[in-house]
Amino acid sequence: MRLQFGKGQTLPSEHRQWIDDQIGTTIHQLTNYSCINHHLYFLNRSFTPDGKEVVFTSYRDGQPNLYELGFPNRPLRQLTEGEGLHPFSACLSPAGKQIYFTRQGSVWCLDRDSLEEVCLARAAVAYGW
């Protein structure tokens, strides 16, 4: 079965869990797709304020897009689609309802419920972000 990718698409959970043999800690692997998957920028939290969902960047269709999943083993949902998203630019709003990110020299706001994207600012020159 080939998975289809697109904004709003829901994908099955990829969660795996095991106990580390050396220290006895429970390990949660949240993604298992054969591509790059990573958290938001290291200074930005990837968990929503309530700790129930994780936002991350994935290259499932060959380019970076934002996804979310319910922690630890809920389905994944693709939040963005298209070219030019800076893979480390995403930042959750304080309440966790919006995600701010850069795409092709513009700053965008994504509503996590409706997936509506609003361009907040456009740079005259794209400066690589």
N, CA, C and O atoms as CSV, one atom per row, in Angstrom:
chain,resi,resn,atom,element,x,y,z
A,1,MET,N,N,0.840,-1.185,0.000
A,1,MET,CA,C,0.000,0.000,0.000
A,1,MET,C,C,0.887,1.250,0.000
A,1,MET,O,O,1.737,1.406,0.877
A,2,ARG,N,N,0.696,2.123,-0.961
A,2,ARG,CA,C,1.455,3.370,-1.050
A,2,ARG,C,C,0.682,4.463,-0.325
A,2,ARG,O,O,-0.503,4.677,-0.578
A,3,LEU,N,N,1.367,5.148,0.575
A,3,LEU,CA,C,0.733,6.228,1.321
A,3,LEU,C,C,0.619,7.467,0.456
A,3,LEU,O,O,1.528,7.783,-0.312
A,4,GLN,N,N,-0.492,8.165,0.578
A,4,GLN,CA,C,-0.700,9.426,-0.119
A,4,GLN,C,C,-0.418,10.561,0.848
A,4,GLN,O,O,-0.821,10.513,2.010
A,5,PHE,N,N,0.276,11.580,0.364
A,5,PHE,CA,C,0.607,12.719,1.202
A,5,PHE,C,C,-0.119,13.945,0.682
A,5,PHE,O,O,-0.283,14.113,-0.526
A,6,GLY,N,N,-0.548,14.792,1.585
A,6,GLY,CA,C,-1.206,16.042,1.229
A,6,GLY,C,C,-1.685,16.736,2.482
A,6,GLY,O,O,-1.901,16.101,3.514
A,7,LYS,N,N,-1.849,18.023,2.389
A,7,LYS,CA,C,-2.291,18.827,3.525
A,7,LYS,C,C,-3.603,18.278,4.070
A,7,LYS,O,O,-4.552,18.060,3.317
A,8,GLY,N,N,-3.656,18.057,5.374
A,8,GLY,CA,C,-4.845,17.519,6.028
A,8,GLY,C,C,-4.924,16.004,6.030
A,8,GLY,O,O,-5.769,15.429,6.716
A,9,GLN,N,N,-4.056,15.352,5.274
A,9,GLN,CA,C,-4.056,13.886,5.192
A,9,GLN,C,C,-3.693,13.283,6.546
A,9,GLN,O,O,-2.753,13.732,7.202
A,10,THR,N,N,-4.441,12.268,6.957
A,10,THR,CA,C,-4.152,11.546,8.193
A,10,THR,C,C,-3.447,10.242,7.838
A,10,THR,O,O,-3.857,9.519,6.929
A,11,LEU,N,N,-2.387,9.962,8.571
A,11,LEU,CA,C,-1.590,8.760,8.347
A,11,LEU,C,C,-1.579,7.921,9.620
A,11,LEU,O,O,-1.706,8.471,10.714
A,12,PRO,N,N,-1.430,6.606,9.504
A,12,PRO,CA,C,-1.433,5.756,10.695
A,12,PRO,C,C,-0.249,6.040,11.618
A,12,PRO,O,O,0.803,6.502,11.179
A,13,SER,N,N,-0.440,5.758,12.883
A,13,SER,CA,C,0.628,5.917,13.869
A,13,SER,C,C,1.822,5.046,13.492
A,13,SER,O,O,1.660,3.940,12.975
A,14,GLU,N,N,3.016,5.557,13.756
A,14,GLU,CA,C,4.253,4.807,13.532
A,14,GLU,C,C,4.947,4.515,14.861
A,14,GLU,O,O,6.110,4.112,14.881
A,15,HIS,N,N,4.248,4.714,15.947
A,15,HIS,CA,C,4.802,4.614,17.298
A,15,HIS,C,C,5.360,3.224,17.585
A,15,HIS,O,O,4.737,2.205,17.287
A,16,ARG,N,N,6.545,3.215,18.169
A,16,ARG,CA,C,7.153,1.997,18.709
A,16,ARG,C,C,7.619,2.320,20.116
A,16,ARG,O,O,8.037,3.442,20.403
A,17,GLN,N,N,7.543,1.336,20.981
A,17,GLN,CA,C,7.926,1.539,22.383
A,17,GLN,C,C,8.704,0.326,22.866
A,17,GLN,O,O,8.366,-0.811,22.540
A,18,TRP,N,N,9.751,0.578,23.646
A,18,TRP,CA,C,10.516,-0.505,24.243
A,18,TRP,C,C,11.223,0.001,25.485
A,18,TRP,O,O,11.303,1.205,25.726
A,19,ILE,N,N,11.731,-0.931,26.266
A,19,ILE,CA,C,12.480,-0.608,27.482
A,19,ILE,C,C,13.971,-0.711,27.167
A,19,ILE,O,O,14.430,-1.728,26.646
A,20,ASP,N,N,14.718,0.331,27.480
A,20,ASP,CA,C,16.166,0.322,27.283
A,20,ASP,C,C,16.791,-0.705,28.221
A,20,ASP,O,O,16.536,-0.682,29.425
A,21,ASP,N,N,17.600,-1.596,27.681
A,21,ASP,CA,C,18.212,-2.677,28.461
A,21,ASP,C,C,19.171,-2.174,29.535
A,21,ASP,O,O,19.264,-2.778,30.604
A,22,GLN,N,N,19.872,-1.101,29.277
A,22,GLN,CA,C,20.902,-0.641,30.204
A,22,GLN,C,C,20.354,0.184,31.361
A,22,GLN,O,O,20.813,0.041,32.494
A,23,ILE,N,N,19.380,1.042,31.089
A,23,ILE,CA,C,18.909,1.915,32.177
A,23,ILE,C,C,17.449,1.699,32.554
A,23,ILE,O,O,16.964,2.299,33.513
A,24,GLY,N,N,16.745,0.852,31.813
A,24,GLY,CA,C,15.379,0.514,32.171
A,24,GLY,C,C,14.340,1.571,31.845
A,24,GLY,O,O,13.201,1.473,32.303
A,25,THR,N,N,14.700,2.569,31.074
A,25,THR,CA,C,13.786,3.652,30.715
A,25,THR,C,C,12.938,3.264,29.511
A,25,THR,O,O,13.417,2.583,28.604
A,26,THR,N,N,11.681,3.697,29.501
A,26,THR,CA,C,10.811,3.478,28.354
A,26,THR,C,C,11.196,4.442,27.240
A,26,THR,O,O,11.288,5.649,27.463
A,27,ILE,N,N,11.420,3.912,26.047
A,27,ILE,CA,C,11.768,4.695,24.864
A,27,ILE,C,C,10.544,4.733,23.953
A,27,ILE,O,O,9.930,3.700,23.686
A,28,HIS,N,N,10.192,5.929,23.478
A,28,HIS,CA,C,9.102,6.097,22.511
A,28,HIS,C,C,9.701,6.576,21.194
A,28,HIS,O,O,10.291,7.655,21.139
A,29,GLN,N,N,9.555,5.788,20.136
A,29,GLN,CA,C,9.925,6.226,18.790
A,29,GLN,C,C,8.638,6.653,18.114
A,29,GLN,O,O,7.735,5.834,17.936
A,30,LEU,N,N,8.534,7.917,17.736
A,30,LEU,CA,C,7.278,8.458,17.229
A,30,LEU,C,C,7.123,8.332,15.724
A,30,LEU,O,O,6.002,8.220,15.229
A,31,THR,N,N,8.229,8.347,14.987
A,31,THR,CA,C,8.173,8.235,13.529
A,31,THR,C,C,9.048,7.073,13.084
A,31,THR,O,O,10.051,6.746,13.717
A,32,ASN,N,N,8.638,6.456,11.972
A,32,ASN,CA,C,9.376,5.301,11.477
A,32,ASN,C,C,9.415,5.284,9.953
A,32,ASN,O,O,9.854,4.301,9.356
A,33,TYR,N,N,8.960,6.360,9.323
A,33,TYR,CA,C,8.948,6.417,7.861
A,33,TYR,C,C,10.372,6.616,7.361
A,33,TYR,O,O,11.168,7.292,8.013
A,34,SER,N,N,10.697,6.044,6.231
A,34,SER,CA,C,12.055,6.074,5.693
A,34,SER,C,C,12.365,7.428,5.048
A,34,SER,O,O,12.401,7.560,3.824
A,35,CYS,N,N,12.584,8.424,5.902
A,35,CYS,CA,C,12.920,9.776,5.463
A,35,CYS,C,C,13.435,10.536,6.675
A,35,CYS,O,O,13.464,10.003,7.784
A,36,ILE,N,N,13.837,11.770,6.464
A,36,ILE,CA,C,14.251,12.616,7.576
A,36,ILE,C,C,13.001,13.085,8.314
A,36,ILE,O,O,12.062,13.585,7.695
A,37,ASN,N,N,12.992,12.924,9.628
A,37,ASN,CA,C,11.950,13.444,10.518
A,37,ASN,C,C,12.675,14.121,11.668
A,37,ASN,O,O,13.574,13.523,12.259
A,38,HIS,N,N,12.308,15.354,12.003
A,38,HIS,CA,C,12.991,16.011,13.117
A,38,HIS,C,C,12.072,16.980,13.844
A,38,HIS,O,O,11.066,17.444,13.308
A,39,HIS,N,N,12.452,17.266,15.074
A,39,HIS,CA,C,11.723,18.208,15.915
A,39,HIS,C,C,11.862,19.610,15.340
A,39,HIS,O,O,12.618,19.830,14.394
A,40,LEU,N,N,11.133,20.552,15.915
A,40,LEU,CA,C,11.286,21.945,15.533
A,40,LEU,C,C,12.672,22.413,15.962
A,40,LEU,O,O,13.418,21.644,16.567
A,41,TYR,N,N,13.019,23.629,15.666
A,41,TYR,CA,C,14.330,24.168,16.029
A,41,TYR,C,C,14.585,23.935,17.511
A,41,TYR,O,O,13.651,23.990,18.312
A,42,PHE,N,N,15.837,23.675,17.893
A,42,PHE,CA,C,16.126,23.238,19.259
A,42,PHE,C,C,15.739,24.249,20.335
A,42,PHE,O,O,15.607,23.875,21.500
A,43,LEU,N,N,15.556,25.499,19.982
A,43,LEU,CA,C,15.098,26.491,20.965
A,43,LEU,C,C,13.577,26.588,21.040
A,43,LEU,O,O,13.047,27.277,21.912
A,44,ASN,N,N,12.871,25.912,20.146
A,44,ASN,CA,C,11.404,25.954,20.102
A,44,ASN,C,C,10.836,24.615,20.549
A,44,ASN,O,O,11.320,23.557,20.148
A,45,ARG,N,N,9.820,24.672,21.370
A,45,ARG,CA,C,9.214,23.424,21.826
A,45,ARG,C,C,8.431,22.772,20.695
A,45,ARG,O,O,7.825,23.463,19.877
A,46,SER,N,N,8.444,21.462,20.650
A,46,SER,CA,C,7.689,20.706,19.657
A,46,SER,C,C,6.369,20.200,20.220
A,46,SER,O,O,5.451,19.891,19.461
A,47,PHE,N,N,6.263,20.111,21.551
A,47,PHE,CA,C,5.018,19.680,22.193
A,47,PHE,C,C,4.079,20.869,22.353
A,47,PHE,O,O,4.517,21.989,22.616
A,48,THR,N,N,2.782,20.613,22.191
A,48,THR,CA,C,1.785,21.639,22.487
A,48,THR,C,C,1.789,21.893,23.993
A,48,THR,O,O,2.262,21.049,24.754
A,49,PRO,N,N,1.268,23.045,24.441
A,49,PRO,CA,C,1.310,23.367,25.871
A,49,PRO,C,C,0.675,22.310,26.774
A,49,PRO,O,O,1.104,22.141,27.915
A,50,ASP,N,N,-0.341,21.597,26.282
A,50,ASP,CA,C,-0.977,20.564,27.107
A,50,ASP,C,C,-0.211,19.238,27.078
A,50,ASP,O,O,-0.584,18.298,27.781
A,51,GLY,N,N,0.857,19.149,26.274
A,51,GLY,CA,C,1.675,17.944,26.202
A,51,GLY,C,C,1.041,16.790,25.450
A,51,GLY,O,O,1.573,15.680,25.468
A,52,LYS,N,N,-0.087,17.025,24.788
A,52,LYS,CA,C,-0.806,15.938,24.132
A,52,LYS,C,C,-0.422,15.728,22.673
A,52,LYS,O,O,-0.666,14.655,22.121
A,53,GLU,N,N,0.178,16.741,22.035
A,53,GLU,CA,C,0.522,16.626,20.621
A,53,GLU,C,C,1.936,17.122,20.365
A,53,GLU,O,O,2.463,17.962,21.095
A,54,VAL,N,N,2.538,16.582,19.310
A,54,VAL,CA,C,3.895,16.933,18.904
A,54,VAL,C,C,3.840,17.438,17.465
A,54,VAL,O,O,3.214,16.818,16.606
A,55,VAL,N,N,4.495,18.557,17.212
A,55,VAL,CA,C,4.635,19.094,15.857
A,55,VAL,C,C,6.069,18.825,15.412
A,55,VAL,O,O,7.008,19.031,16.181
A,56,PHE,N,N,6.239,18.370,14.185
A,56,PHE,CA,C,7.576,18.043,13.691
A,56,PHE,C,C,7.650,18.271,12.190
A,56,PHE,O,O,6.630,18.457,11.525
A,57,THR,N,N,8.866,18.255,11.667
A,57,THR,CA,C,9.114,18.390,10.234
A,57,THR,C,C,9.445,17.016,9.673
A,57,THR,O,O,10.206,16.255,10.272
A,58,SER,N,N,8.867,16.706,8.518
A,58,SER,CA,C,9.136,15.433,7.859
A,58,SER,C,C,9.281,15.658,6.355
A,58,SER,O,O,8.630,16.528,5.775
A,59,TYR,N,N,10.142,14.859,5.742
A,59,TYR,CA,C,10.416,14.945,4.305
A,59,TYR,C,C,9.761,13.777,3.569
A,59,TYR,O,O,10.368,13.225,2.652
A,60,ARG,N,N,8.569,13.394,3.935
A,60,ARG,CA,C,7.912,12.204,3.391
A,60,ARG,C,C,7.686,12.257,1.890
A,60,ARG,O,O,7.699,11.218,1.230
A,61,ASP,N,N,7.482,13.431,1.344
A,61,ASP,CA,C,7.294,13.551,-0.106
A,61,ASP,C,C,8.514,14.187,-0.778
A,61,ASP,O,O,8.421,14.692,-1.897
A,62,GLY,N,N,9.659,14.158,-0.087
A,62,GLY,CA,C,10.896,14.658,-0.657
A,62,GLY,C,C,11.238,16.093,-0.304
A,62,GLY,O,O,12.339,16.555,-0.604
A,63,GLN,N,N,10.322,16.802,0.325
A,63,GLN,CA,C,10.573,18.178,0.754
A,63,GLN,C,C,10.011,18.360,2.156
A,63,GLN,O,O,9.116,17.617,2.560
A,64,PRO,N,N,10.519,19.336,2.908
A,64,PRO,CA,C,10.050,19.492,4.284
A,64,PRO,C,C,8.613,19.998,4.359
A,64,PRO,O,O,8.236,20.940,3.662
A,65,ASN,N,N,7.826,19.364,5.208
A,65,ASN,CA,C,6.485,19.816,5.548
A,65,ASN,C,C,6.261,19.577,7.029
A,65,ASN,O,O,6.942,18.761,7.650
A,66,LEU,N,N,5.298,20.298,7.589
A,66,LEU,CA,C,4.974,20.159,9.003
A,66,LEU,C,C,3.892,19.107,9.198
A,66,LEU,O,O,2.961,18.990,8.401
A,67,TYR,N,N,4.038,18.342,10.282
A,67,TYR,CA,C,3.095,17.301,10.666
A,67,TYR,C,C,2.839,17.422,12.163
A,67,TYR,O,O,3.602,18.062,12.887
A,68,GLU,N,N,1.759,16.800,12.612
A,68,GLU,CA,C,1.513,16.683,14.046
A,68,GLU,C,C,1.031,15.275,14.336
A,68,GLU,O,O,0.500,14.584,13.466
A,69,LEU,N,N,1.231,14.869,15.583
A,69,LEU,CA,C,0.691,13.587,16.030
A,69,LEU,C,C,0.323,13.708,17.492
A,69,LEU,O,O,0.938,14.465,18.244
A,70,GLY,N,N,-0.681,12.957,17.884
A,70,GLY,CA,C,-1.052,12.888,19.289
A,70,GLY,C,C,-0.088,11.975,20.010
A,70,GLY,O,O,0.123,10.837,19.590
A,71,PHE,N,N,0.498,12.456,21.083
A,71,PHE,CA,C,1.494,11.675,21.815
A,71,PHE,C,C,0.817,10.675,22.727
A,71,PHE,O,O,-0.134,11.040,23.418
A,72,PRO,N,N,1.269,9.410,22.761
A,72,PRO,CA,C,2.389,8.914,21.975
A,72,PRO,C,C,1.995,8.170,20.702
A,72,PRO,O,O,2.812,8.080,19.786
A,73,ASN,N,N,0.783,7.635,20.606
A,73,ASN,CA,C,0.518,6.700,19.508
A,73,ASN,C,C,-0.736,7.009,18.699
A,73,ASN,O,O,-1.416,6.097,18.231
A,74,ARG,N,N,-1.036,8.272,18.537
A,74,ARG,CA,C,-2.190,8.667,17.717
A,74,ARG,C,C,-1.752,8.837,16.261
A,74,ARG,O,O,-0.555,8.907,15.983
A,75,PRO,N,N,-2.706,8.904,15.330
A,75,PRO,CA,C,-2.347,9.094,13.918
A,75,PRO,C,C,-1.605,10.414,13.680
A,75,PRO,O,O,-1.696,11.347,14.478
A,76,LEU,N,N,-0.878,10.469,12.575
A,76,LEU,CA,C,-0.178,11.668,12.144
A,76,LEU,C,C,-1.086,12.456,11.211
A,76,LEU,O,O,-1.928,11.877,10.525
A,77,ARG,N,N,-0.917,13.776,11.183
A,77,ARG,CA,C,-1.668,14.616,10.249
A,77,ARG,C,C,-0.705,15.599,9.595
A,77,ARG,O,O,0.070,16.272,10.273
A,78,GLN,N,N,-0.766,15.672,8.263
A,78,GLN,CA,C,0.072,16.616,7.534
A,78,GLN,C,C,-0.555,18.000,7.619
A,78,GLN,O,O,-1.740,18.167,7.328
A,79,LEU,N,N,0.241,18.998,8.019
A,79,LEU,CA,C,-0.259,20.356,8.239
A,79,LEU,C,C,0.029,21.303,7.086
A,79,LEU,O,O,-0.755,22.218,6.835
A,80,THR,N,N,1.125,21.106,6.383
A,80,THR,CA,C,1.490,21.988,5.272
A,80,THR,C,C,1.754,21.157,4.031
A,80,THR,O,O,1.960,19.945,4.095
A,81,GLU,N,N,1.742,21.852,2.889
A,81,GLU,CA,C,2.040,21.196,1.620
A,81,GLU,C,C,2.644,22.244,0.694
A,81,GLU,O,O,2.174,23.380,0.642
A,82,GLY,N,N,3.660,21.868,-0.019
A,82,GLY,CA,C,4.245,22.797,-0.977
A,82,GLY,C,C,5.728,22.969,-0.770
A,82,GLY,O,O,6.312,22.430,0.171
A,83,GLU,N,N,6.323,23.724,-1.658
A,83,GLU,CA,C,7.767,23.920,-1.657
A,83,GLU,C,C,8.165,25.135,-0.836
A,83,GLU,O,O,7.368,26.045,-0.608
A,84,GLY,N,N,9.417,25.127,-0.398
A,84,GLY,CA,C,10.020,26.317,0.172
A,84,GLY,C,C,9.904,26.494,1.667
A,84,GLY,O,O,10.385,27.498,2.192
A,85,LEU,N,N,9.286,25.561,2.384
A,85,LEU,CA,C,9.195,25.693,3.833
A,85,LEU,C,C,10.589,25.535,4.433
A,85,LEU,O,O,11.284,24.559,4.150
A,86,HIS,N,N,10.992,26.490,5.258
A,86,HIS,CA,C,12.289,26.356,5.925
A,86,HIS,C,C,12.123,25.301,7.014
A,86,HIS,O,O,11.274,25.469,7.890
A,87,PRO,N,N,12.903,24.221,6.994
A,87,PRO,CA,C,12.650,23.075,7.870
A,87,PRO,C,C,12.815,23.329,9.362
A,87,PRO,O,O,12.275,22.574,10.171
A,88,PHE,N,N,13.545,24.369,9.750
A,88,PHE,CA,C,13.735,24.649,11.177
A,88,PHE,C,C,13.081,25.962,11.599
A,88,PHE,O,O,13.430,26.511,12.644
A,89,SER,N,N,12.145,26.471,10.813
A,89,SER,CA,C,11.565,27.781,11.110
A,89,SER,C,C,10.318,27.728,11.972
A,89,SER,O,O,9.942,28.748,12.550
A,90,ALA,N,N,9.666,26.590,12.083
A,90,ALA,CA,C,8.363,26.527,12.753
A,90,ALA,C,C,8.460,26.826,14.244
A,90,ALA,O,O,9.409,26.437,14.925
A,91,CYS,N,N,7.444,27.527,14.720
A,91,CYS,CA,C,7.363,27.919,16.129
A,91,CYS,C,C,5.895,27.901,16.541
A,91,CYS,O,O,5.065,28.562,15.917
A,92,LEU,N,N,5.578,27.152,17.579
A,92,LEU,CA,C,4.205,27.117,18.094
A,92,LEU,C,C,3.878,28.413,18.820
A,92,LEU,O,O,4.733,28.985,19.496
A,93,SER,N,N,2.639,28.875,18.681
A,93,SER,CA,C,2.189,30.034,19.450
A,93,SER,C,C,2.133,29.650,20.928
A,93,SER,O,O,2.107,28.461,21.249
A,94,PRO,N,N,2.115,30.633,21.838
A,94,PRO,CA,C,2.076,30.305,23.270
A,94,PRO,C,C,0.918,29.378,23.654
A,94,PRO,O,O,1.084,28.513,24.514
A,95,ALA,N,N,-0.247,29.548,23.030
A,95,ALA,CA,C,-1.393,28.689,23.333
A,95,ALA,C,C,-1.371,27.390,22.528
A,95,ALA,O,O,-2.139,26.472,22.815
A,96,GLY,N,N,-0.498,27.307,21.522
A,96,GLY,CA,C,-0.389,26.095,20.720
A,96,GLY,C,C,-1.415,25.969,19.615
A,96,GLY,O,O,-1.480,24.932,18.955
A,97,LYS,N,N,-2.216,26.994,19.398
A,97,LYS,CA,C,-3.278,26.923,18.380
A,97,LYS,C,C,-2.778,27.268,16.978
A,97,LYS,O,O,-3.366,26.840,15.984
A,98,GLN,N,N,-1.693,28.042,16.898
A,98,GLN,CA,C,-1.125,28.435,15.618
A,98,GLN,C,C,0.339,28.003,15.554
A,98,GLN,O,O,0.995,27.784,16.572
A,99,ILE,N,N,0.823,27.891,14.321
A,99,ILE,CA,C,2.237,27.628,14.078
A,99,ILE,C,C,2.728,28.708,13.125
A,99,ILE,O,O,2.123,28.945,12.079
A,100,TYR,N,N,3.817,29.355,13.486
A,100,TYR,CA,C,4.440,30.358,12.630
A,100,TYR,C,C,5.639,29.708,11.947
A,100,TYR,O,O,6.368,28.938,12.571
A,101,PHE,N,N,5.845,30.016,10.668
A,101,PHE,CA,C,6.965,29.440,9.925
A,101,PHE,C,C,7.310,30.337,8.747
A,101,PHE,O,O,6.548,31.236,8.392
A,102,THR,N,N,8.469,30.083,8.143
A,102,THR,CA,C,8.855,30.825,6.946
A,102,THR,C,C,8.821,29.905,5.735
A,102,THR,O,O,9.146,28.719,5.804
A,103,ARG,N,N,8.412,30.507,4.625
A,103,ARG,CA,C,8.359,29.797,3.344
A,103,ARG,C,C,8.701,30.801,2.249
A,103,ARG,O,O,8.027,31.820,2.100
A,104,GLN,N,N,9.738,30.513,1.493
A,104,GLN,CA,C,10.145,31.316,0.340
A,104,GLN,C,C,10.187,32.816,0.653
A,104,GLN,O,O,9.645,33.627,-0.098
A,105,GLY,N,N,10.828,33.173,1.754
A,105,GLY,CA,C,11.020,34.572,2.090
A,105,GLY,C,C,9.836,35.258,2.738
A,105,GLY,O,O,9.849,36.479,2.898
A,106,SER,N,N,8.811,34.508,3.116
A,106,SER,CA,C,7.633,35.082,3.769
A,106,SER,C,C,7.407,34.413,5.122
A,106,SER,O,O,7.791,33.262,5.330
A,107,VAL,N,N,6.784,35.145,6.032
A,107,VAL,CA,C,6.417,34.610,7.345
A,107,VAL,C,C,4.935,34.264,7.295
A,107,VAL,O,O,4.113,35.084,6.886
A,108,TRP,N,N,4.599,33.054,7.711
A,108,TRP,CA,C,3.234,32.538,7.633
A,108,TRP,C,C,2.719,32.145,9.010
A,108,TRP,O,O,3.496,31.825,9.909
A,109,CYS,N,N,1.400,32.174,9.161
A,109,CYS,CA,C,0.725,31.675,10.357
A,109,CYS,C,C,-0.254,30.599,9.914
A,109,CYS,O,O,-1.092,30.835,9.044
A,110,LEU,N,N,-0.147,29.420,10.509
A,110,LEU,CA,C,-1.025,28.292,10.209
A,110,LEU,C,C,-1.934,28.046,11.400
A,110,LEU,O,O,-1.452,27.887,12.522
A,111,ASP,N,N,-3.234,28.011,11.176
A,111,ASP,CA,C,-4.191,27.632,12.215
A,111,ASP,C,C,-4.234,26.109,12.271
A,111,ASP,O,O,-4.550,25.472,11.266
A,112,ARG,N,N,-3.928,25.515,13.410
A,112,ARG,CA,C,-3.846,24.055,13.516
A,112,ARG,C,C,-5.197,23.370,13.362
A,112,ARG,O,O,-5.244,22.207,12.962
A,113,ASP,N,N,-6.290,24.049,13.664
A,113,ASP,CA,C,-7.611,23.428,13.517
A,113,ASP,C,C,-8.081,23.433,12.063
A,113,ASP,O,O,-8.441,22.388,11.521
A,114,SER,N,N,-8.076,24.600,11.438
A,114,SER,CA,C,-8.610,24.736,10.081
A,114,SER,C,C,-7.568,24.486,8.994
A,114,SER,O,O,-7.923,24.257,7.838
A,115,LEU,N,N,-6.290,24.529,9.354
A,115,LEU,CA,C,-5.154,24.440,8.434
A,115,LEU,C,C,-5.077,25.634,7.484
A,115,LEU,O,O,-4.365,25.587,6.481
A,116,GLU,N,N,-5.810,26.704,7.802
A,116,GLU,CA,C,-5.729,27.931,7.008
A,116,GLU,C,C,-4.374,28.589,7.242
A,116,GLU,O,O,-3.914,28.703,8.378
A,117,GLU,N,N,-3.748,29.017,6.161
A,117,GLU,CA,C,-2.463,29.707,6.229
A,117,GLU,C,C,-2.655,31.168,5.833
A,117,GLU,O,O,-3.325,31.473,4.847
A,118,VAL,N,N,-2.057,32.064,6.616
A,118,VAL,CA,C,-2.118,33.498,6.338
A,118,VAL,C,C,-0.690,34.013,6.252
A,118,VAL,O,O,0.126,33.762,7.138
A,119,CYS,N,N,-0.396,34.737,5.176
A,119,CYS,CA,C,0.924,35.349,5.035
A,119,CYS,C,C,0.952,36.614,5.884
A,119,CYS,O,O,0.136,37.513,5.685
A,120,LEU,N,N,1.888,36.687,6.830
A,120,LEU,CA,C,1.995,37.832,7.731
A,120,LEU,C,C,2.956,38.890,7.214
A,120,LEU,O,O,2.753,40.079,7.460
A,121,ALA,N,N,3.995,38.479,6.504
A,121,ALA,CA,C,4.990,39.430,5.994
A,121,ALA,C,C,5.760,38.799,4.847
A,121,ALA,O,O,6.024,37.596,4.834
A,122,ARG,N,N,6.113,39.642,3.885
A,122,ARG,CA,C,6.930,39.199,2.757
A,122,ARG,C,C,8.210,40.024,2.729
A,122,ARG,O,O,8.169,41.251,2.821
A,123,ALA,N,N,9.335,39.351,2.603
A,123,ALA,CA,C,10.619,40.045,2.497
A,123,ALA,C,C,10.833,40.474,1.048
A,123,ALA,O,O,10.479,39.750,0.118
A,124,ALA,N,N,11.413,41.657,0.868
A,124,ALA,CA,C,11.698,42.139,-0.482
A,124,ALA,C,C,12.707,41.229,-1.179
A,124,ALA,O,O,12.634,41.019,-2.390
A,125,VAL,N,N,13.647,40.692,-0.406
A,125,VAL,CA,C,14.632,39.728,-0.894
A,125,VAL,C,C,14.565,38.526,0.035
A,125,VAL,O,O,14.475,38.699,1.250
A,126,ALA,N,N,14.608,37.329,-0.497
A,126,ALA,CA,C,14.338,36.125,0.297
A,126,ALA,C,C,15.456,35.708,1.247
A,126,ALA,O,O,15.193,34.816,2.053
A,127,TYR,N,N,16.624,36.228,1.246
A,127,TYR,CA,C,17.701,35.988,2.215
A,127,TYR,C,C,17.882,34.541,2.646
A,127,TYR,O,O,18.531,34.305,3.665
A,128,GLY,N,N,17.356,33.578,1.944
A,128,GLY,CA,C,17.561,32.180,2.288
A,128,GLY,C,C,16.674,31.650,3.392
A,128,GLY,O,O,16.856,30.505,3.804
A,129,TRP,N,N,15.726,32.419,3.893
A,129,TRP,CA,C,14.816,31.893,4.909
A,129,TRP,C,C,13.415,31.988,4.418
A,129,TRP,O,O,12.486,31.597,5.124
